[in-house]
Amino acid sequence: MIEEPKILPKSGSTLAGQVGTKAARKLKARRSSSRGVWFGLGMMGLIGWSVTVPTLLGAGIGLWLDQHDPGGRSWTLALLVAGLMIGCLNAWHWVSKEDRAMREEQEDHDDE
């Protein structure tokens, strides 16, 4: 006598499976909702300040050097550009770090 293979219901078709799926979806929504609008605005502020502070410091040090050592070079312009470059590298660091963290979090949630 040949036995027919038993077809098991999908985990979502039983009541326990449906409850488990909905609970997992709710937990995922709660975790991902913590990074909302305020988080984005805070990150923009952090990136803005990480560019602004080195740029202004470079310009300030450049002005001080130009006043104390007047010469053919413009220390203000040179250090302003250097500060801007350092600030942009700093911002790039923060954005890539946050992007990496978001991807790892997404992979962790996808594995669940």
Secondary structure, DSSP 8 states (H G I E B T S, - for coil): ----------TTTSHHHHHHHHHHHHHHHHHHHTSSHHHHHHHHHHHHHHHHHHHHHHHHHHHHHHHHS-SSS-HHHHHHHHHHHHHHHHHHHHHHHHHHHHHHHHHHHHH-
